[in-house]
Amino acid sequence: MTGRILAATCLAAGAVALGSACGGNDTAPSPPPGGGGGGGGTTITITASGVSPKTLTVPRGTQVTFTNNDSVPHEMNSDPHPVHTDCIEINSVSFLSPGQSKMTANLNTARTCGYHDHNRNTDTSLQGTITIQ
């Protein structure tokens, strides 16, 4: 009888150890310091005065959140206007109603990406850059 209890205990301990080893092995990148994935230094805020910050530097794999704190809608896209092909990850933000927030896709390629409001493409207060390192 003690042999069965010992075997069951060993089997349970092995399952716990295996579960622990598998659970900590995900491949998603860790969020960057400062609240990654939308908090801290990865948010661009849109107000009646324009975008802030105008320049943002993030590590590869980051998603940047655009938050529309203006009273009018905005449509944020990658440069150049009107084709938006430089950093297509930014195009997932697109249309933002007042009060709405959206994230870019993962910015995985090291480069500098320009963005603008598609409907006010000449308004420099609504233009900025994201540098991916």
Short mmCIF file of the C-alpha atoms (twelve columns), coordinates in Angstrom:
data_MODEL
# 
_entry.id   MODEL 
# 
loop_
_atom_site.group_PDB 
_atom_site.id 
_atom_site.type_symbol 
_atom_site.label_atom_id 
_atom_site.label_alt_id 
_atom_site.label_comp_id 
_atom_site.label_asym_id 
_atom_site.label_seq_id 
_atom_site.Cartn_x 
_atom_site.Cartn_y 
_atom_site.Cartn_z 
_atom_site.pdbx_PDB_model_num 
ATOM 1   C CA . MET A 1   0.000   0.000  0.000   1 
ATOM 2   C CA . THR A 2   2.803   2.442  0.835   1 
ATOM 3   C CA . GLY A 3   4.281   1.699  -2.588  1 
ATOM 4   C CA . ARG A 4   1.086   2.938  -4.269  1 
ATOM 5   C CA . ILE A 5   1.003   6.102  -2.132  1 
ATOM 6   C CA . LEU A 6   4.663   6.784  -2.894  1 
ATOM 7   C CA . ALA A 7   4.077   6.245  -6.628  1 
ATOM 8   C CA . ALA A 8   1.002   8.526  -6.604  1 
ATOM 9   C CA . THR A 9   2.938   11.205 -4.700  1 
ATOM 10  C CA . CYS A 10  5.834   11.037 -7.173  1 
ATOM 11  C CA . LEU A 11  3.451   11.172 -10.125 1 
ATOM 12  C CA . ALA A 12  1.667   14.242 -8.684  1 
ATOM 13  C CA . ALA A 13  4.967   15.985 -7.932  1 
ATOM 14  C CA . GLY A 14  6.176   15.295 -11.468 1 
ATOM 15  C CA . ALA A 15  2.991   16.746 -12.953 1 
ATOM 16  C CA . VAL A 16  3.355   19.918 -10.867 1 
ATOM 17  C CA . ALA A 17  6.992   20.324 -11.901 1 
ATOM 18  C CA . LEU A 18  6.164   19.724 -15.554 1 
ATOM 19  C CA . GLY A 19  3.285   22.223 -15.420 1 
ATOM 20  C CA . SER A 20  5.531   24.846 -13.863 1 
ATOM 21  C CA . ALA A 21  8.210   24.326 -16.474 1 
ATOM 22  C CA . CYS A 22  5.741   24.573 -19.353 1 
ATOM 23  C CA . GLY A 23  3.829   27.522 -17.953 1 
ATOM 24  C CA . GLY A 24  6.830   29.857 -17.805 1 
ATOM 25  C CA . ASN A 25  8.013   29.210 -21.319 1 
ATOM 26  C CA . ASP A 26  5.818   31.447 -23.457 1 
ATOM 27  C CA . THR A 27  7.343   33.180 -26.455 1 
ATOM 28  C CA . ALA A 28  5.586   36.552 -26.209 1 
ATOM 29  C CA . PRO A 29  8.034   39.396 -25.583 1 
ATOM 30  C CA . SER A 30  8.059   40.896 -22.120 1 
ATOM 31  C CA . PRO A 31  6.450   44.305 -21.943 1 
ATOM 32  C CA . PRO A 32  8.990   47.117 -22.023 1 
ATOM 33  C CA . PRO A 33  9.705   49.046 -18.834 1 
ATOM 34  C CA . GLY A 34  7.314   51.875 -18.162 1 
ATOM 35  C CA . GLY A 35  4.134   49.908 -18.587 1 
ATOM 36  C CA . GLY A 36  4.530   48.501 -22.118 1 
ATOM 37  C CA . GLY A 37  1.600   47.615 -24.281 1 
ATOM 38  C CA . GLY A 38  -0.081  50.964 -23.852 1 
ATOM 39  C CA . GLY A 39  0.938   52.360 -20.493 1 
ATOM 40  C CA . GLY A 40  3.691   54.698 -19.465 1 
ATOM 41  C CA . GLY A 41  5.957   55.659 -22.350 1 
ATOM 42  C CA . THR A 42  4.027   53.904 -25.122 1 
ATOM 43  C CA . THR A 43  1.003   56.186 -25.467 1 
ATOM 44  C CA . ILE A 44  0.491   59.030 -27.924 1 
ATOM 45  C CA . THR A 45  -2.282  61.406 -26.881 1 
ATOM 46  C CA . ILE A 46  -4.241  63.472 -29.387 1 
ATOM 47  C CA . THR A 47  -5.738  66.775 -28.200 1 
ATOM 48  C CA . ALA A 48  -6.938  69.970 -29.872 1 
ATOM 49  C CA . SER A 49  -3.277  71.083 -29.696 1 
ATOM 50  C CA . GLY A 50  -2.002  68.043 -31.631 1 
ATOM 51  C CA . VAL A 51  -0.151  64.840 -30.746 1 
ATOM 52  C CA . SER A 52  1.997   64.365 -27.658 1 
ATOM 53  C CA . PRO A 53  4.714   63.279 -27.605 1 
ATOM 54  C CA . LYS A 54  5.602   64.148 -31.209 1 
ATOM 55  C CA . THR A 55  8.550   61.742 -31.099 1 
ATOM 56  C CA . LEU A 56  8.511   58.403 -29.307 1 
ATOM 57  C CA . THR A 57  11.212  55.720 -29.044 1 
ATOM 58  C CA . VAL A 58  10.214  52.135 -28.236 1 
ATOM 59  C CA . PRO A 59  11.884  48.712 -28.252 1 
ATOM 60  C CA . ARG A 60  11.062  46.239 -31.026 1 
ATOM 61  C CA . GLY A 61  7.900   44.252 -30.399 1 
ATOM 62  C CA . THR A 62  6.096   47.140 -28.698 1 
ATOM 63  C CA . GLN A 63  2.548   48.220 -29.456 1 
ATOM 64  C CA . VAL A 64  1.861   51.949 -29.186 1 
ATOM 65  C CA . THR A 65  -1.515  53.219 -27.998 1 
ATOM 66  C CA . PHE A 66  -3.092  56.280 -29.601 1 
ATOM 67  C CA . THR A 67  -5.663  57.987 -27.358 1 
ATOM 68  C CA . ASN A 68  -8.013  60.617 -28.765 1 
ATOM 69  C CA . ASN A 69  -8.621  63.193 -26.023 1 
ATOM 70  C CA . ASP A 70  -9.885  65.706 -28.576 1 
ATOM 71  C CA . SER A 71  -13.563 66.552 -29.132 1 
ATOM 72  C CA . VAL A 72  -13.361 65.586 -32.833 1 
ATOM 73  C CA . PRO A 73  -12.485 62.286 -34.539 1 
ATOM 74  C CA . HIS A 74  -9.040  61.601 -35.985 1 
ATOM 75  C CA . GLU A 75  -7.751  59.013 -38.453 1 
ATOM 76  C CA . MET A 76  -4.143  58.146 -37.622 1 
ATOM 77  C CA . ASN A 77  -2.097  56.365 -40.282 1 
ATOM 78  C CA . SER A 78  1.477   55.731 -41.344 1 
ATOM 79  C CA . ASP A 79  3.306   58.040 -43.733 1 
ATOM 80  C CA . PRO A 80  3.354   58.774 -46.606 1 
ATOM 81  C CA . HIS A 81  -0.045  60.256 -47.322 1 
ATOM 82  C CA . PRO A 82  -2.255  58.942 -48.916 1 
ATOM 83  C CA . VAL A 83  -0.828  55.400 -49.351 1 
ATOM 84  C CA . HIS A 84  0.280   54.783 -45.718 1 
ATOM 85  C CA . THR A 85  2.904   52.166 -46.632 1 
ATOM 86  C CA . ASP A 86  5.987   53.040 -44.534 1 
ATOM 87  C CA . CYS A 87  4.892   51.362 -41.281 1 
ATOM 88  C CA . ILE A 88  1.670   49.494 -41.918 1 
ATOM 89  C CA . GLU A 89  1.546   48.468 -38.231 1 
ATOM 90  C CA . ILE A 90  0.401   52.018 -37.415 1 
ATOM 91  C CA . ASN A 91  -2.557  51.701 -39.812 1 
ATOM 92  C CA . SER A 92  -4.360  49.406 -37.355 1 
ATOM 93  C CA . VAL A 93  -5.114  52.553 -35.324 1 
ATOM 94  C CA . SER A 94  -6.984  54.307 -38.175 1 
ATOM 95  C CA . PHE A 95  -10.270 55.966 -37.079 1 
ATOM 96  C CA . LEU A 96  -10.537 57.200 -33.475 1 
ATOM 97  C CA . SER A 97  -13.733 58.705 -32.086 1 
ATOM 98  C CA . PRO A 98  -13.386 61.258 -29.268 1 
ATOM 99  C CA . GLY A 99  -12.371 59.408 -26.095 1 
ATOM 100 C CA . GLN A 100 -11.330 56.246 -27.952 1 
ATOM 101 C CA . SER A 101 -7.953  54.466 -27.764 1 
ATOM 102 C CA . LYS A 102 -6.451  51.938 -30.188 1 
ATOM 103 C CA . MET A 103 -3.125  50.167 -30.431 1 
ATOM 104 C CA . THR A 104 -0.761  49.693 -33.333 1 
ATOM 105 C CA . ALA A 105 0.197   46.189 -34.333 1 
ATOM 106 C CA . ASN A 106 3.543   44.978 -32.932 1 
ATOM 107 C CA . LEU A 107 6.316   47.261 -34.165 1 
ATOM 108 C CA . ASN A 108 8.938   44.582 -34.872 1 
ATOM 109 C CA . THR A 109 11.297  46.189 -37.412 1 
ATOM 110 C CA . ALA A 110 13.944  48.659 -36.220 1 
ATOM 111 C CA . ARG A 111 13.295  51.932 -38.090 1 
ATOM 112 C CA . THR A 112 11.681  55.353 -37.742 1 
ATOM 113 C CA . CYS A 113 8.004   55.570 -38.696 1 
ATOM 114 C CA . GLY A 114 6.198   58.782 -39.470 1 
ATOM 115 C CA . TYR A 115 2.457   59.097 -38.862 1 
ATOM 116 C CA . HIS A 116 -0.254  61.680 -39.483 1 
ATOM 117 C CA . ASP A 117 -3.999  62.309 -39.363 1 
ATOM 118 C CA . HIS A 118 -5.221  61.144 -42.780 1 
ATOM 119 C CA . ASN A 119 -7.987  63.747 -42.933 1 
ATOM 120 C CA . ARG A 120 -5.702  66.623 -41.866 1 
ATOM 121 C CA . ASN A 121 -2.472  65.441 -43.478 1 
ATOM 122 C CA . THR A 122 -0.946  68.931 -43.772 1 
ATOM 123 C CA . ASP A 123 -1.560  69.800 -40.100 1 
ATOM 124 C CA . THR A 124 1.919   69.411 -38.591 1 
ATOM 125 C CA . SER A 125 0.515   69.383 -35.045 1 
ATOM 126 C CA . LEU A 126 -1.021  65.973 -35.922 1 
ATOM 127 C CA . GLN A 127 2.224   64.505 -37.303 1 
ATOM 128 C CA . GLY A 128 4.928   62.637 -35.417 1 
ATOM 129 C CA . THR A 129 7.443   59.805 -35.454 1 
ATOM 130 C CA . ILE A 130 7.920   56.519 -33.669 1 
ATOM 131 C CA . THR A 131 11.465  55.165 -33.596 1 
ATOM 132 C CA . ILE A 132 11.696  51.405 -33.095 1 
ATOM 133 C CA . GLN A 133 15.035  50.207 -31.697 1 
# 
